[in-house]
Amino acid sequence: MRKLLGVALMALFSMSASADLAEQLAASGRSDQDKARDEARRPAEVLAFLGVEPGMTVMDLLASGGWYTEVLSVAVGPEGTVYAQNPPMLLGFNDNAYDKAITARLADNRLPNVIRVDGDEGDTGLEPGSLDAALTALNLHDRHNFGSDEDVAILLAAVRDLLKPGGVLGVIDHYGDPDKDNTQLHRLNVATALPIIEAAGFEIESSDLLRNPDDDRTIMVFDPAIRGKTDRVLYKLTKPTVE
């Protein structure tokens, strides 16, 4: 009974935190274009699931143009810190599109609790154990599809090193179909990616928050029929408190 009560109280706390953050995100200075994505991406609920709280030090890993960077900025508040990390290759992609986007988002110190980190995940300049949490959204499939199992393992190991004991890495990605060419579809084959994640030494918890049964996983994610509405993986990867 006591255990059930504890679980119920935790669920109520998570719901309350999610509702509070949703109100803050709606009232913040985020662009209308950014806010329009909230319905599908459910950022307040995602961050509640991951346990992101005010005052934390967090990283938007492979931040691209920084949509989640700004969400995290609101979530951790003025006493928290967000590192927006991008490798040079990503910043230079498509005529420097992401470099331009993140530069515009952070212009005039409009997000004063955000620190830009232009460097690979293994070259951030941060001390090991610096982060309470990290999040990477819609990125792991590229490392998995266009790189190798070792590339994914190197990424996960680098982030694990940056996390405090008990720290969390959130992973969001497009579900793939193991029988399709997920490289062409820009999706994640969980059947082959999950063993790499398991071998990285995280405690793994998954959520159905971003699932969409209407996505049959056979369409390229940029197809207008499914763009922004794909069936999505959501993992909470926790670094053990005792190694």
N, C-alpha and C positions, 0 to 999 in steps of 0.2 A: 504493500500500500504506500509506504513512504517513498519507494522508488518511483511508483507511478505518479505520485504527487509532484516529485521533483521534475519528472519529464514534462508534466503538464505546465508547471510554473516556467520552465525553460521555453516551452512553446509559446506561452503567453508573452514572455519577455521579448522573444524574437519577433512576434507579431507587432508588439508595441514599438520596438525599435524600427521595424520596417515601415510602419505607418508614419512615424516621426520623420524618418529620412525621406520618404516620399513627399511629405509636405515641404521639407527643406529644398528638395530638388525642384519642386514645382515653383517655389517662391524665389529661387536663386536667379542669378543673372545669366543662366545658360541660354543659348540661342533657341529660338522656336524649332529650328531644324533638329537640334540635339534632343529637345524635349519630345519631339514627335516619335522618336525611337523608343521611348520609355515603355510604351504599352507592350511591345513585343519583347524587349530586352529585360524588363522587370528589374531594374538595377537595385532598387531598395530591398527587394526580397532576396536577390542574389547576395548582396553584401551582408544582409542579416544572416543568411545561411553560412557564409564564410566567417562570420564573427567580427567583421570590421567595425570598429568603434571610434568615437572621438578621441583624439590624443595619440592615436597610433602612428607609427612610421611604416609606410607601405610603398610598394613599387607597382607602377603600371608597366609590366614587362612587354617589350615590343609594342610600345604605345601607339605607334603610327601617328595619326593626327590628334590623338588625345581625347577621344570621346569619354573613355573610362577614366582618364586622368582627371578630368573636371568633376566627374561623379565622385571619385575618391577624394578629391579636394573638399567637396561639400561634406562628405561622410566623416572625415577625420577632423574637420574643423580647424580653427586658427591655432590650436595647440598641437595639431598633428603635422606630419610632413609626408608629401608624396614625391617620389622620384619617378619622373617620366623617362623611361629608358628606351632608346632606339639605337641599333647598330648603324654604322655609316651606310651599309648597303641598302638598308630599308629607307633611310632618309633620302638617299639619292634615287630611289625608284621612281619611274614615270616622271622624269624631268623634275626631280626634287619635290614631288607633290606633298609628301609627308613632312618634309622639312619646312615647307611653306606653311602647311596647315598647323603644325605644332607651334611654329614661330608666331603665327597670327593669334592662336589661342592664348599664348602666354604674354602677348605684347602688353606694354605699359604696366607690367606687374599686376595684371588683373587677377591672377591666382597666386597670391604671395606665399602660400604654403607649398607651392610646387617647385621642385628643383629639376631642371633638365639635365639628363645624363646621356650624352652622345658617345656611345661606346658599346662594345659587345658585352653580353651578360657576364663574361668572365673578366671584364676590364671596366668595372663601374667606379672603381676608386673607393667603394664602401668597405668597411670592416666586416669580417665574418660575424654573423649574429646580430646584424644591425636592424633587421626588418621584423616587424610583427606579422606582416602579411604581404603577399604579392599576388598579382592577378595577370593572367594573359588571356586575351579574348580573340578567338578566331585566328590563331597563329600556329598552333602546334601541328596542324595538318601540313603546313608548308615545310616545316623542319622535317617532318616524317616522310612526306611524299617526294620532296626534291633533294633531301639529304639522305641520311642513313640512320639506322638504329643507334649507332654510336653518337651521331649528332644530337639526337633527342636525349640520350643519356647524359651527354656533356651539358646540355642546357639545364636539365633537371638537377644535376649535381651542383652546378654553379648557383642556382637559386636556393637549393637546400643549404648550401654553405652560408648564404646571406641571411637566412632565416634564423631567428632565435629558437631555442628549444620550445616546442609547442606552437611555433609559427606555422602559418597556413599559406599554401599556394593554391589559388583558384584557377581552374582551367575550364574555359568555355570553347566549344568548337562545334562545327557542323558534323552531325552523324553521317557516316558513309555506309555504303553497302559493300560487304566483303567480296561480292561477286562482280563489282563494277570497277572501272578505272577511276579510282578516287583522286588520282593526280590530276586528271582532266576535269573532274567535277569539283575540285578544291574542297574535298571532304576528308574526314578522319576515319580510317578503318580502325575501329576500337579493338577488333579482334587481334590485330598485330601491335597496336600502340599500347594497350593496357599492360601486357607483360613487361614492357620497358619501364612503364611507370611503377609497376609493382617492384621491379628490381632496384629502383632508385631509393628505396628505403622509407617511403612515406606510408602513413596510415591513410587509407583511401575511403572516402565517403562520397556517394553520388546523390544527386537530386533530380527530380523530374520537373523542376520549375520551368525549364525551357523546352520541354518536349512538345512536338507538334505532329500528331498522328496523320495529318493531311499531307505531310511531306513523305513521299515514297523513297526518297534518297537517291533517285536516279537522274535528277536534274542538276545541272551546274548551278552553283549557289548564286551566280550573278544573273541567272535567267529571271526576267521580270515576274514570271509566274510564281517564283518562290523567294526572291531576294528579300531579305529582312524577316523571313518567316520560316526559316529552315528548322528542322528537328535538331535540337542542340544538346550536346554533352555538357554536363556541369559536374565537375569533380572538386571536392575539397580534399586537398592533400596536406596532411599535418606532419610536420617534423617531430619525431618522438622526443619526449622530454628527457628520456634516458637513452643514451647511445649504447 
